[in-house]
Each structure stands twice: as structure tokens, then as C-alpha cells.
Amino acid sequence: MAAESWFTPEEAVAAGFADVALTDGEQAPPAEFDYRAYAHSPSNLIQMAVRNDWINDFSKASNMANQSTVQTEITEPTAAPASLAPVMSAADRSDPHKELKRVKALTHLAMRPLAQRVNAPARLDGWINEGVTLEAAQAFVTNELAAQDPVIRRAPDEAHYARVSVGHSWDSGDGLNKKIVDGIYSRVNRAHQPTMGREFAGASLSEIADICLQQNGKSAAMASVASRVEMALHGTSDFPNILRDVGNMSLSNAYEASQSAIKQTSREIAASNFRALHSVKVSAGPDLEEVGEQGEFKAGTIEEGDETFAVKTYGKIFGITRQAIVNDDLDVFSNMFPLLGQGAANTEAKLFAGLLEENAGLGPRLSDGKTLFHADHGNLAPASGTLSVANLGAARVAMRRQTGLAGEAINVVPAFLVVPPELETLAEQVLTEIAASEVANANPFAGKLKLLVEPRFTSASAWYVCAAPGAPDSLQHAYLDGVTGPQLFTREGFEVDGIEYKVRMDFGAGFTDHRGWYMSPSA
């Protein structure tokens, strides 16, 4: 045994180690032993040990780690399980340049986080020495990863997965998709720290495609990277949904970070269709009237306001090519999706700013035939006034004096000061708290108004004071069916060899009353 000789039953008899080789009856199963502990174990025993996870406490770990799973001197080909298939594919090692490229590629593969999960670094020497191809080694890693997580298969169901989809993808129940999305997004946005998907933070897109194929019960062991990516894109795997969710995160985060300043002054309402949205007004004033003994309650009615606006659709289509995915190019996620998110926010912001600057800066024309800012509305300064404490005081008085439909006092309280960038510094000075020794020098607006700066204003001198959203209703905005912000839709590419994305936003905004805003016009 020092030379580590292995005998068949017949060879053992011929060598004098056995008296007879029994051929009748049931063959006894081999002992449960990790045969990788020996250097020249028969391949069928090694395969059985690996398949059944036989481990010996006394075996040498380093020997086992470096021991290849199938010996090169196989005399009779045997069917190997999927986990051992890579060593059955031998590379052409006659060209030194190709051999060096193969070794580098295998080393790079073994060092990837996903490959380390299946102990690929310990198998690297065996792959190199035995001429294992890169494709075969990738198939090994994919199959082993799939074996670590239970495959939960499902029948095709359009309720869960469709050619056109939006929102979060179907998940197998173990949260795998969410983990993958979390890991990939950390590559797209370096500021994102992965939590549930740390092990996928270093995975390439092609590796994720392989995992999705395995999760769907498909084997692509000997297919090229490009072929596997194409299978994952156009099959029933969740790979397109994962890419969509990563794009959705990039889109949404950029959208939230680029919100319009004026949007803070607007009240969001619901829109169930694209018809005109009406505000609600109470006739004869909102006050309750005294009812005497056996007296009658006087009628008041709730009516639709005459001011309307409607939700409109905004959007754009673009695609991610199969080549970009094979090349592991994440630029589309780190550049294109954030740009579209910023674009959606900018679309809203331009609409808000445009409303205020309609009709030479006097705002949209209301149902009474007058512009939003008008002397008859009591919300327009008589002349352009420099932003100052005194002029802010005049604006506050005008807003406090506003009356309702029945002439009742409604006491509008200013909450925001809205200015262009040219007045930002002056506005900060005007709103700064001063530790004054005399009452006359105190700043009554310190901490009273929130400063909002809108760079899309064309005027450099006009400024606005407005109330909080809904107090009273003035500026409103709506999304269709309450779906805030842009939505991302996907489908298999036809004109684009990959995935096509559609970004869509159903949004509208408008003024429903003049009482919540005051303006000092341009100089």
C-alpha cells in the first residue's frame, strides 16, 4: 500500500491478495470513505465520495483540496455527476499564449466571491494541471452554487412573470433575487453598502445569468457566456426582472435626490384617469351658523371648483444590449438610469416653475379671467420691491387679509419664501436670526419661513411667499392611480438585441386658487 496500488477483484486474486473473486449475488457497497485522501484513488470512488459528501476526520485537508476530482489516467469513461463535469472538458494546451490566457482566466474566476463560495481556489491547481477549459470551470461554479440553494420551480404564470413587467420581480421565496439586486446595486452605486446581498457584490452579470438559469432548472454547462446570457434574457428566468429592479433602484434614488423645491409647496391629490381634476369649494363659507330652538339648518353646498388640471404622460424608451451584459458593462445602470431619474424630477420641476411664470410672470389665467397674481386677488405687490424685512412684512399682511368665497377671513399663514438663485444670499440674510439689543433691530422672520431656491426661474428678481400645502389649497399635483414618480417597464428586445426599457410617468400640476400665494414681480 506504500505505493498506493489499487486492484480489481480479479487483479487481487492474480496478485495473491485474495483467494477467489465472487461474481454471483449482490455486490457489497463500498465503504463510506473520502477516497480523495489518496493520490491515485479510482475515479468512480472519488465521484461517489464527493456525491455522498463522505468526509474523514483523519484525512489531510490540503491533500483533499488539491486532489483533482477525476484522474487523468481514466481507462474507461464513466458518467460523472454535474459537479464533476468541468474536468471532463480538456483545453488545447499546445499554444503557450492560449495556455497563459487560460490560466489567467481560471485564476480570475476562482478568486471571484461567488466562486469562493464553492471552494474554487482549492480546485484551481487541479483545473490548471488537467487542462480544464474556462467554460467548463464556469459551469462547475454555476452548478455548485445552484446545489447550495434549493431550486424551487414554478409553472409559467403570466400573473407572476410577463413579457412586459413593472415593479418588483417574482422571487423563489428565499429572497435570492432581492439579495442579488442588493449586491449588484453596490457595484452601480459605490455609496450603497450591501446588507443582504454581500456575497453577490462582486458577481458579474454573466454569473448572475447563470444562477438565474439554474434557479429555473435549466442547465447550460457547456454553452458559451454569450449563449448563457441570451438564454437568461429570453427564457423564463428571473434575470430580466433582476436587471429591472437594479435599474429601478438607480432611477428612483436619482429621482428622489433631484426633487423640485416648489413641489414642497404643492399638495398631492389622487387621479384615477386622465380627465380634468377639479378642486372642491364650499359655497356660503365654511362657518357653522347658529340654529335656534326648533330652527332649521341652513343649507350649504359643496361644489366643484372651476380651476382644473389634468395628468399627462411623459416617457422615454432605451435598451441594454446583450453585448453590454456579456462584457459586464454597468454604465447603463450607473449613468443612464440616474440620468432618467433626474430627468423625471426635472420634468416636474420645469412644470412647476413654468406655471408660476406663465403670462409674463403673472401665472396661469384662472376661471375669473384674471391671472394667478393680480391686484384684484390681493396677492401682487404694487411694484417690484427689493427682498427685505419690510417687504416681507407687507406680503404677510396681504396673505393674512385674504378672504374666502363668502368674504370670510381665512388667515393664510406664510410658510415658504421662494426665490431664484440670484436672491438666495440676500434671502438667507433676511431670514437670519439676529441677537438684537433693541426691538426695532430684531428679525421677525427668523425661523418663520423656509427658504426654497428654484434655479429654473427665468426672472432674477421676482420672489414669492406661499402657505403650506392645502392651507389653503392653491398649488396641487397628481400622479395617475397614486403611483408616485417614474415607473420602469421591461420587455425582451426586438430592435435591440437585449432588453428594452420604458420609463413612464403620469403627472400633472396646476393652481386651483390664488389665496395661498403672493408675488413681488420682476424689477
NUTI-479262 format. One record per residue (C-alpha): residue number from 1; residue in three letters; x, y, z. Coordinates in steps of 0.02 Angstrom, whole numbers. Each point is the difference from the previous one (the first is absolute). Last residue first. Example, Ala and Ser with C-alpha at 12.3 -4.5 7.8 and 13.67 -1.06 7.14 Angstrom:
BEGIN
NODE  seq  type       u       v       w
NODE    2   SER     684     -53     357
NODE    1   ALA     -69    -172      33
This chain:
BEGIN
NODE  seq  type       u       v       w
NODE  523   ALA   -1886    4733    -572
NODE  522   SER     -91    -166      -5
NODE  521   PRO    -161     -17      98
NODE  520   SER     -25     -21     189
NODE  519   MET    -115    -148      13
NODE  518   TYR    -126     -72     125
NODE  517   TRP     -71    -176       6
NODE  516   GLY    -131     -95     101
NODE  515   ARG    -153      99     -55
NODE  514   HIS      13     -23    -188
NODE  513   ASP     -97    -162     -20
NODE  512   THR       6    -165     -97
NODE  511   PHE     175      18     -68
NODE  510   GLY      64    -143    -106
NODE  509   ALA     102    -160      -7
NODE  508   GLY      -1    -162    -100
NODE  507   PHE      93    -164      -3
NODE  506   ASP      -3    -171     -83
NODE  505   MET     182     -56      -7
NODE  504   ARG      72    -131    -117
NODE  503   VAL     173     -73     -22
NODE  502   LYS       2    -138    -130
NODE  501   TYR     140    -126      -4
NODE  500   GLU      50    -118    -140
NODE  499   ILE     106    -153      40
NODE  498   GLY     130     -83    -111
NODE  497   ASP      23       2    -188
NODE  496   VAL     -88     168     -26
NODE  495   GLU    -131       9    -137
NODE  494   PHE     -82    -150      80
NODE  493   GLY      49      14     182
NODE  492   GLU     -91    -102     129
NODE  491   ARG    -109     112     104
NODE  490   THR      21     119     145
NODE  489   PHE     -99     136      88
NODE  488   LEU      68     129     124
NODE  487   GLN    -116     120      89
NODE  486   PRO      36     184      33
NODE  485   GLY     -62      93     152
NODE  484   THR    -144     -37     117
NODE  483   VAL    -128    -131     -48
NODE  482   GLY    -158      74      76
NODE  481   ASP    -113     -72    -135
NODE  480   LEU      68     130    -124
NODE  479   TYR     109     127      88
NODE  478   ALA     -64     167      62
NODE  477   HIS      54     178      38
NODE  476   GLN     -79     146      92
NODE  475   LEU      41     184      23
NODE  474   SER    -132     105      88
NODE  473   ASP     -91     -89     139
NODE  472   PRO      -3     102     159
NODE  471   ALA      89     -57     105
NODE  470   GLY       8    -149    -118
NODE  469   PRO     189       1     -21
NODE  468   ALA      80     127     119
NODE  467   ALA     -22     181     -45
NODE  466   CYS      95     101    -129
NODE  465   VAL     122     145     -18
NODE  464   TYR      75      35    -171
NODE  463   TRP     147      90     -77
NODE  462   ALA      34      87    -165
NODE  461   SER     177      67     -26
NODE  460   ALA      99    -119    -110
NODE  459   SER    -145     -48    -112
NODE  458   THR      22    -156    -106
NODE  457   PHE     -40    -115     145
NODE  456   ARG      76    -173     -26
NODE  455   PRO     125      19     143
NODE  454   GLU    -137     -11     133
NODE  453   VAL      58      38     178
NODE  452   LEU    -114     -38     147
NODE  451   LEU      24      89     168
NODE  450   LYS    -111     -56     144
NODE  449   LEU     -85     145      88
NODE  448   LYS     -24      33     187
NODE  447   GLY     173     -44      68
NODE  446   ALA      54     182      -3
NODE  445   PHE    -144      97     -77
NODE  444   PRO     -22     127     141
NODE  443   ASN     182      56     -11
NODE  442   ALA      40     109     150
NODE  441   ASN      74     173     -28
NODE  440   ALA    -153      97      54
NODE  439   VAL     -10    -102     160
NODE  438   GLU     171      59      55
NODE  437   SER     150    -102      58
NODE  436   ALA     -14    -113    -152
NODE  435   ALA      66    -178      -9
NODE  434   ILE     -47     -18    -183
NODE  433   GLU     -79    -155     -76
NODE  432   THR      34     -16    -185
NODE  431   LEU    -152       9    -116
NODE  430   VAL      51     161     -89
NODE  429   GLN     180     -57     -13
NODE  428   GLU     -49    -168     -73
NODE  427   ALA    -114      89    -123
NODE  426   LEU     142     114     -54
NODE  425   THR     110    -150     -35
NODE  424   GLU    -137     -90     -98
NODE  423   LEU     -56     151    -102
NODE  422   GLU      98     -40    -159
NODE  421   PRO     -43    -185      19
NODE  420   PRO    -186      36     -30
NODE  419   VAL    -114      18     152
NODE  418   VAL    -140     -90      93
NODE  417   LEU     -37      50     180
NODE  416   PHE    -107    -132      84
NODE  415   ALA    -122     -10     147
NODE  414   PRO    -114     153      -7
NODE  413   VAL    -160     -20     104
NODE  412   VAL    -165      33     -90
NODE  411   ASN    -128      69     123
NODE  410   ILE    -164     -57     -81
NODE  409   ALA    -105     155      30
NODE  408   GLU    -176     -20     -71
NODE  407   GLY     -49      87    -161
NODE  406   ALA    -117    -139     -53
NODE  405   LEU     125     -79    -119
NODE  404   GLY     142      19     125
NODE  403   THR     100     152      55
NODE  402   GLN     184      46      -6
NODE  401   ARG      56     123     132
NODE  400   ARG     134    -114      74
NODE  399   MET      76     -17    -173
NODE  398   ALA      10     187     -28
NODE  397   VAL      72      27     174
NODE  396   ARG     135    -132     -32
NODE  395   ALA      49      80    -165
NODE  394   ALA      16     172      83
NODE  393   GLY     111     -75     135
NODE  392   LEU     108     -84    -132
NODE  391   ASN      19     173     -77
NODE  390   ALA      60      72     165
NODE  389   VAL     118    -144      37
NODE  388   SER      79      19    -171
NODE  387   LEU      -4     -72    -176
NODE  386   THR       3     153    -111
NODE  385   GLY    -171      50     -62
NODE  384   SER     -73      -9    -173
NODE  383   ALA    -158     102       3
NODE  382   PRO    -176     -14      70
NODE  381   ALA      43    -172      74
NODE  380   LEU    -119    -132     -66
NODE  379   ASN    -107    -112     111
NODE  378   GLY    -157     103      29
NODE  377   HIS     -96     -95    -133
NODE  376   ASP     -58     162     -81
NODE  375   ALA     182      54     -15
NODE  374   HIS      38    -159     -96
NODE  373   PHE     113    -151      19
NODE  372   LEU     -93    -154     -62
NODE  371   THR     -54      90    -158
NODE  370   LYS    -175      64     -21
NODE  369   GLY    -142     -70    -105
NODE  368   ASP    -100     -56     152
NODE  367   SER      39    -181     -46
NODE  366   LEU     186      24      29
NODE  365   ARG     136      57    -121
NODE  364   PRO     167     -80      40
NODE  363   GLY     138     101      86
NODE  362   LEU      45     184      -2
NODE  361   GLY     178     -28     -63
NODE  360   ALA     -26      60    -178
NODE  359   ASN    -158    -104     -21
NODE  358   GLU      71    -161      72
NODE  357   GLU     144      14     123
NODE  356   LEU     -79     -90     148
NODE  355   LEU     -62    -144    -107
NODE  354   GLY     169     -17     -85
NODE  353   ALA      87     -23     167
NODE  352   PHE    -114    -146      47
NODE  351   LEU      11     -79    -173
NODE  350   LYS     189      21      -5
NODE  349   ALA      14     -86     170
NODE  348   GLU    -107    -147     -52
NODE  347   THR     102     -33    -157
NODE  346   ASN     160      25     102
NODE  345   ALA     -53    -139     118
NODE  344   ALA     -26    -116    -148
NODE  343   GLY     165      53     -77
NODE  342   GLN      92     -33     162
NODE  341   GLY     -68    -176      -1
NODE  340   LEU      45     -16    -185
NODE  339   LEU     177      57      36
NODE  338   PRO      11    -122     146
NODE  337   PHE     -56    -142    -117
NODE  336   MET     124      44    -138
NODE  335   ASN     158      23     105
NODE  334   SER      26    -133     134
NODE  333   PHE    -122    -126     -75
NODE  332   VAL      50      27    -181
NODE  331   ASP     182       6      52
NODE  330   LEU     -10    -175      74
NODE  329   ASP      95     -86    -141
NODE  328   ASP      26    -183      46
NODE  327   ASN      65     -33    -176
NODE  326   VAL    -134    -134     -23
NODE  325   ILE    -130     125      64
NODE  324   ALA      59     139    -117
NODE  323   GLN       2    -122    -147
NODE  322   ARG    -180     -52      36
NODE  321   THR     -49     181     -24
NODE  320   ILE     -90     109     125
NODE  319   GLY    -141     101     -77
NODE  318   PHE     -86     169      -2
NODE  317   ILE    -178      68       5
NODE  316   LYS     -59     168      70
NODE  315   GLY    -147      70      97
NODE  314   TYR    -126     132      47
NODE  313   THR    -187     -26      17
NODE  312   LYS    -122     138      49
NODE  311   VAL    -107      23     154
NODE  310   ALA    -129     139     -11
NODE  309   PHE     -29     173      70
NODE  308   THR    -156      91      54
NODE  307   GLU     -60     162      76
NODE  306   ASP    -189      19       0
NODE  305   GLY     -21     -74     172
NODE  304   GLU    -119    -143      29
NODE  303   GLU    -135      40     124
NODE  302   ILE     -38     -39     179
NODE  301   THR    -165      75      53
NODE  300   GLY     -62      87     154
NODE  299   ALA    -176     -11      60
NODE  298   LYS     -64      89     154
NODE  297   PHE     -50    -110     144
NODE  296   GLU    -175      38      56
NODE  295   GLY     -56      62     166
NODE  294   GLN     -99     -97     130
NODE  293   GLU     104      92     128
NODE  292   GLY     125     107     -93
NODE  291   VAL     137     -60    -118
NODE  290   GLU     159     103       1
NODE  289   GLU     102      -4    -158
NODE  288   LEU     154    -106     -37
NODE  287   ASP     137      88     -95
NODE  286   PRO      63     -78    -164
NODE  285   GLY     -57     143    -114
NODE  284   ALA    -160      23    -100
NODE  283   SER      61    -130    -127
NODE  282   VAL     132    -129      45
NODE  281   LYS     130     -31    -134
NODE  280   VAL      79    -161     -66
NODE  279   SER     136      -2    -133
NODE  278   HIS     -29     -78    -169
NODE  277   LEU     112    -123     -92
NODE  276   ALA     -18      -8    -190
NODE  275   ARG      -7    -176     -71
NODE  274   PHE     155    -109     -13
NODE  273   ASN     -59    -133     121
NODE  272   SER       1     -52     183
NODE  271   ALA      86     157      65
NODE  270   ALA      35      21     185
NODE  269   ILE      63     161      80
NODE  268   GLU     173      62      46
NODE  267   ARG       9     171      82
NODE  266   SER     130     120     -66
NODE  265   THR     122     111      97
NODE  264   GLN     133    -136      15
NODE  263   LYS     -11     -25    -189
NODE  262   ILE      74     175     -19
NODE  261   ALA     172     -65      49
NODE  260   SER      -7    -131    -138
NODE  259   GLN      68    -172      44
NODE  258   SER     172     -53     -62
NODE  257   ALA      51    -124     137
NODE  256   GLU    -166     -93     -11
NODE  255   TYR      17     -23    -188
NODE  254   ALA     181     -59      14
NODE  253   ASN     -51    -128     131
NODE  252   SER    -149     -57    -103
NODE  251   LEU      95     -26    -163
NODE  250   SER     147     -91      78
NODE  249   MET    -115    -111     102
NODE  248   ASN    -111     -33    -151
NODE  247   GLY     151     -46    -105
NODE  246   VAL      50    -131     129
NODE  245   ASP    -180     -62       1
NODE  244   ARG      -2     -10    -190
NODE  243   LEU     162     -99      -4
NODE  242   ILE     -75    -123     126
NODE  241   ASN    -159     -12    -102
NODE  240   PRO      98     -37    -159
NODE  239   PHE      94    -141      91
NODE  238   ASP    -156     -81      73
NODE  237   SER      10    -148    -118
NODE  236   THR    -139     -37    -125
NODE  235   GLY     109      10    -154
NODE  234   HIS      55     149    -103
NODE  233   LEU     126      83     113
NODE  232   ALA      63    -155      90
NODE  231   MET      23     -96    -162
NODE  230   GLU      89     149     -78
NODE  229   VAL     117      12     149
NODE  228   ARG      36    -187     -13
NODE  227   SER      39      15    -185
NODE  226   ALA     117     147      25
NODE  225   VAL      92     -91     140
NODE  224   SER      21    -155    -109
NODE  223   ALA    -103    -156      29
NODE  222   MET      75    -158      77
NODE  221   ALA     -88       2     168
NODE  220   ALA    -159      86     -55
NODE  219   SER    -119     -91     116
NODE  218   LYS    -175      66      31
NODE  217   GLY     -99     -27     160
NODE  216   ASN     -61     179      17
NODE  215   GLN     118      32     143
NODE  214   GLN     139     -69    -109
NODE  213   LEU     -38     125    -137
NODE  212   CYS      -7     142     126
NODE  211   ILE     169     -52      71
NODE  210   ASP      77       1    -173
NODE  209   ALA     -70     174     -38
NODE  208   ILE      74      62     164
NODE  207   GLU     170     -66     -55
NODE  206   SER     -21      91    -166
NODE  205   LEU     -39     161      92
NODE  204   SER     161     -14      99
NODE  203   ALA      -1     -38     185
NODE  202   GLY     103     106     120
NODE  201   ALA    -144      64     106
NODE  200   PHE     -90    -167      -7
NODE  199   GLU      63     -65     168
NODE  198   ARG     -49     164      82
NODE  197   GLY    -182     -20     -47
NODE  196   MET     -98      24     161
NODE  195   THR      91     159      52
NODE  194   PRO      86      83    -146
NODE  193   GLN      75     173      34
NODE  192   HIS     -56     124    -131
NODE  191   ALA     118     147     -25
NODE  190   ARG      86     -92    -142
NODE  189   ASN    -161       4    -100
NODE  188   VAL       3    -122    -146
NODE  187   ARG     112    -128      85
NODE  186   SER    -102      10     161
NODE  185   TYR    -154     -21    -110
NODE  184   ILE      61    -172     -51
NODE  183   GLY       0     -63     180
NODE  182   ASP    -171      67      47
NODE  181   VAL     -75     -65    -161
NODE  180   ILE      76    -172      33
NODE  179   LYS     -68      -3     177
NODE  178   LYS    -172      54     -58
NODE  177   ASN       1    -139    -129
NODE  176   LEU      51    -131     128
NODE  175   GLY    -137      45     124
NODE  174   ASP     -32    -183      45
NODE  173   GLY    -175      -1     -75
NODE  172   SER      49     -26    -181
NODE  171   ASP     -23     184     -39
NODE  170   TRP    -115      81    -125
NODE  169   SER      61     171     -52
NODE  168   HIS     -35     169      77
NODE  167   GLY     -88     133    -101
NODE  166   VAL     -36      -6    -186
NODE  165   SER     -14    -138    -128
NODE  164   VAL     -26     -24    -186
NODE  163   ARG      38    -176     -59
NODE  162   ALA     -90     -61     154
NODE  161   TYR      49     -82     163
NODE  160   HIS    -106     -29     154
NODE  159   ALA    -178      13     -66
NODE  158   GLU      60     -64    -168
NODE  157   ASP      34    -168      81
NODE  156   PRO     125    -124     -67
NODE  155   ALA       8    -145     123
NODE  154   ARG     113      20     149
NODE  153   ARG     164     -76      55
NODE  152   ILE      80      22     169
NODE  151   VAL     183     -47     -12
NODE  150   PRO      75     -20     172
NODE  149   ASP     156     105      23
NODE  148   GLN     172     -80      16
NODE  147   ALA     -27    -109    -154
NODE  146   ALA     -26     155    -108
NODE  145   LEU     168      67      56
NODE  144   GLU      82    -167     -43
NODE  143   ASN     -78       0    -174
NODE  142   THR      56     177     -35
NODE  141   VAL     177     -29      62
NODE  140   PHE      17    -159    -105
NODE  139   ALA     -70      88    -154
NODE  138   GLN     129     136      21
NODE  137   ALA     136    -133      12
NODE  136   ALA     -63     -80    -160
NODE  135   GLU      -2     167     -91
NODE  134   LEU     176      40      58
NODE  133   THR      65    -165     -67
NODE  132   VAL      77    -130     116
NODE  131   GLY     175     -49     -57
NODE  130   GLU      38    -122     141
NODE  129   ASN     137     101      82
NODE  128   ILE     -95     166      -3
NODE  127   TRP    -165     -70      63
NODE  126   GLY      88    -101     134
NODE  125   ASP      97     150      60
NODE  124   LEU    -160     104       8
NODE  123   ARG    -100    -124     102
NODE  122   ALA      44      77     169
NODE  121   PRO     -38     173     -71
NODE  120   ALA    -172     -64     -58
NODE  119   ASN     -62     -36     176
NODE  118   VAL    -185      14     -48
NODE  117   ARG     -25     169      86
NODE  116   GLN     166      55     -73
NODE  115   ALA     -79      -7    -172
NODE  114   LEU    -132     126      52
NODE  113   PRO     130     117      73
NODE  112   ARG     109      -5    -158
NODE  111   MET     176     -64      30
NODE  110   ALA     -29    -165     -92
NODE  109   LEU     -58      91    -157
NODE  108   HIS     154     112      -7
NODE  107   THR     113    -151      21
NODE  106   LEU     -93     -93    -138
NODE  105   ALA      17     149    -117
NODE  104   LYS     185      19      37
NODE  103   VAL      32    -185     -30
NODE  102   ARG     -97       2    -162
NODE  101   LYS      92     154     -65
NODE  100   LEU     167     -82      40
NODE   99   GLU     -55    -157     -94
NODE   98   LYS     -57     102    -149
NODE   97   HIS     170      82      -8
NODE   96   PRO      93    -164      23
NODE   95   ASP     -98     -84    -144
NODE   94   SER      -1    -190      20
NODE   93   ARG    -116       1     151
NODE   92   ASP    -164     -35     -91
NODE   91   ALA    -126      -5     142
NODE   90   ALA     -76    -155      77
NODE   89   SER    -184     -14      48
NODE   88   MET     -30    -147     118
NODE   87   VAL      74     100     142
NODE   86   PRO    -150     117      -2
NODE   85   ALA    -129    -142      21
NODE   84   LEU      39     -37     182
NODE   83   SER    -146      95      78
NODE   82   ALA    -116     -60    -137
NODE   81   PRO      23    -184      46
NODE   80   ALA     124    -100    -101
NODE   79   ALA     -47    -142    -116
NODE   78   THR     150    -114     -17
NODE   77   PRO     130      -9    -137
NODE   76   GLU     110    -156      11
NODE   75   THR     188      21      11
NODE   74   ILE       5     158     100
NODE   73   GLU     180      57      21
NODE   72   THR     -42     182      23
NODE   71   GLN     -74     -30     172
NODE   70   VAL    -168      76      47
NODE   69   THR     -37     114     149
NODE   68   SER     170      79       5
NODE   67   GLN      93     -13     165
NODE   66   ASN      53     173      53
NODE   65   ALA    -132      19     132
NODE   64   MET      10    -181      55
NODE   63   ASN     187       2      27
NODE   62   SER     -14     167      90
NODE   61   ALA    -134     -68     115
NODE   60   LYS      97    -155      50
NODE   59   SER    -118    -140      45
NODE   58   PHE     -23     -43     184
NODE   57   ASP    -174      77      20
NODE   56   ASN     -58     -91    -155
NODE   55   ILE    -139      77    -107
NODE   54   TRP    -126     -87    -113
NODE   53   ASP    -109     132     -87
NODE   52   ASN    -104    -130     -93
NODE   51   ARG      36      72    -173
NODE   50   VAL     181      39      45
NODE   49   ALA      34    -175      67
NODE   48   MET     -87     -81    -149
NODE   47   GLN     101     103    -123
NODE   46   ILE     161     -46      89
NODE   45   LEU     -48    -184      -4
NODE   44   ASN     -39       6    -188
NODE   43   SER     164      91     -33
NODE   42   PRO     108    -136      76
NODE   41   SER     110      68     140
NODE   40   HIS     175      49     -53
NODE   39   ALA      53     135     124
NODE   38   TYR     -93     -62     151
NODE   37   ALA    -104     108     118
NODE   36   ARG    -117      32    -147
NODE   35   TYR     -76    -169      43
NODE   34   ASP    -110      79     133
NODE   33   PHE     -67    -160      77
NODE   32   GLU    -171     -77      18
NODE   31   ALA      50    -180     -43
NODE   30   PRO     -46     -62    -172
NODE   29   PRO    -168     -86     -25
NODE   28   ALA      -1    -190       1
NODE   27   GLN     -42     -78    -167
NODE   26   GLU    -159    -102      -1
NODE   25   GLY      19    -185     -43
NODE   24   ASP     115     -91    -119
NODE   23   THR     168      66     -62
NODE   22   LEU     108     -45     150
NODE   21   ALA     186      26     -30
NODE   20   VAL     101    -139      84
NODE   19   ASP     150     -22     113
NODE   18   ALA      50     181      26
NODE   17   PHE     165      95      19
NODE   16   GLY      93    -123    -113
NODE   15   ALA      35     124    -140
NODE   14   ALA    -116     -94    -120
NODE   13   VAL    -139       0     130
NODE   12   ALA      18     188      28
NODE   11   GLU       0      30    -187
NODE   10   GLU    -165     -94     -18
NODE    9   PRO     -82     100     139
NODE    8   THR      66     165     -74
NODE    7   PHE     157      62      81
NODE    6   TRP      67     169      60
NODE    5   SER     184      27      41
NODE    4   GLU      53     143     114
NODE    3   ALA     187     -23     -11
NODE    2   ALA       2     -12     189
NODE    1   MET    -151    -116     -15
